[in-house]
């Protein structure tokens, strides 16, 4: 594969726009830029950014097109992986921590197939009762008409409990999973000369912990947890320590951030559009649609990256082999040509399942069903108890163009 070309002339109706800047995401100020790119230059070349040159793909149809051509637009860690970060930076799917989401076929197929049984419809049925009970316990522990941090008390607690069950992780230490996930997904820390080494030390601490769990499970009989599944699968039992840590971080961050940040958005939409919660309160049949809409509206992972494996034409633009192609899911899920009034949360949106928050094609999120079930269960429990979550203060947002989420969010439960 050719190396990334640093710069070349590309016809563009507008000056280069860099939508990767951390402050745009910390200040929730990215939407106008995506609106402009979709309208004026949906395949847009940015020749200079902190992550190097890259193409922005911003329309729903174009994102699906790129995702449908995995041989042409590679996800492989060997060419830079699945984030906008530059090559050689220790992050998901690079040359230090390969993982199956950052692999091409056929390598991707075998490793994905190993963990897929943990997320089948039958497994969701098996998990449903315990998930409901744990969600009820968390909600029933919260005050009504008093402020608290929704991210800490609800989103983190529910998703971390679920991850601990999937890994059969020591329950008392489950918050380590959140800690490791936050560091793993921090693109800004990965590039920082001081935080970068600290971040990698924390991730190798994670690796050492899971290596001990691997050794314990290897000596035991096969079990349905994800670690045991990897141990006893031909596709993954011979993984290197780097591959093992890479795949664990994928499952931790995927299981944590997608669900956690979708749940965290609930009080915001509850404040902005209380009438939409009234629809849910009046009709429980809307909950599956409303859960999908919450995931679409939040879009917890803002982008995925691909690398062109050959010269190609994309939306009338000439993409060169080795170019970094960034698929902005956040923008695709706000495409007004697909979603009417896309900035608004609409509980009964008729085409909500067309959202791109889980990706599309062979790399669609393997845990999508689990994320949907967790969000659905939260909405069901709140509705059954006659409660609505409402934002009461400004959130602290993650300063990252990858994880689109919240560190804190003041909220309260009110009766409805």
C-alpha positions, 0 to 999 in steps of 0.5 A: 500500500502506498504511504499517505500523501501529505497534500495535493490539489483537490477541487473543493467549493469551500476552504478546508474544514477540520472537524477533528478539533477537540474543542469542537466536541468539548463545546458541542460546536461541531454541528454547523460544520457538518451541516455545511460539509453535507450541503457544500462538500460532502467528500471533503479533503482536509490537508492539515490537522493534528492527525495529519491529512484526511478525507471527511465523509459526511453524508449517510449514503456515502458512509454506507458506500465506503462501509460496503467496500471493505477491500477497497477501504481497509480497516486494518491496523497495519494501515492505521486502523479505525480511528483518525489518529496517525499511524504508529500512535498506540491506540485501537487497531494500530501496530501495537494493539491489533483487534478484530474490528481493525482487521480485514477479511479473512482475519477479521471473520474468524476472530469476530465469530469467536465472540459473536455467540455472546450477543445472539438473540438467545443470549439476549433472552437469557440476560433479559431478566437479570438486566431488568432486575439490576436496572430496577435496583439502580433506579430504585436507589436514586432520589426523586426531585434531587440532583445527582450525577446521571453519568456516575449513578446510572450510565456508568453503573449499568454498563459496568455491571453488564461488562463485569457479567460478560467477562465474569470480572470480579464484581467489587473491582468492576469500576476498573473497566470504566477507568481503563475504557476512558483511558483507552478511548482518549485520543487526545491523551494518546498524542500527548507527550506526557499523558501518552506514556501514562495512558499506555502504562494504564492499558498494560496494567489492564493487560496484566490484570486480564492475563491473570484472568486468562491463566485462571480460565485456561485452567478451568472448564469452558464457560460462557464468558468472553475470556473463556470463549477466546481461550477455547476458540481456534481463531483466538486461542493463540493470540499474542499478548498485544492481540489479546489486549487489543481485543479486550479493549475493543470489547470494553470500550465498545461495551462501555461507550456505546451504551453509556453515552447513549444512556447519558443523553436521556436527561438531555432529551428529557429536558429539551423534548418532554412531549416525546417522553409523554409519547413513551409514557402513553404507549410502551410499544414505542420504547424499542423505537425510542431506544434506537432514536436515543442511540441515533441522536447521541451517536456515541462513537463520532467516527470510524476511519478507513484507509484507501487500499487503491486509487478510487473515485469517491463522490467525484473526488480522487482518493489516493491509495494510502489516504485516510478516509474518516466516516463521520457517523455523527454527521450521517445521523444528522443527514436531513435527506434521510432523517426528517428534522434530524437534530430533534429527538422523535420517539416514534421516528419511522425510519430510525433503524437506518441510523449509523451509530453501530456502523454498517457492513461487515464491521457493524458493532457485534454488541449492537443487540446488547446495547439496544437491550440495555437502553430499552430496559432503562426506558422500560423501568423509568416508564413503569415507575412513572419517572422522567430523567431531566437535565439540570445543569451543564454537562462536562463533555469528552474532548474527543472527536472519537468518543462522543460522550459525557464525563458528568451530567447533572440531572434529576428524576421527576414524576410524570 
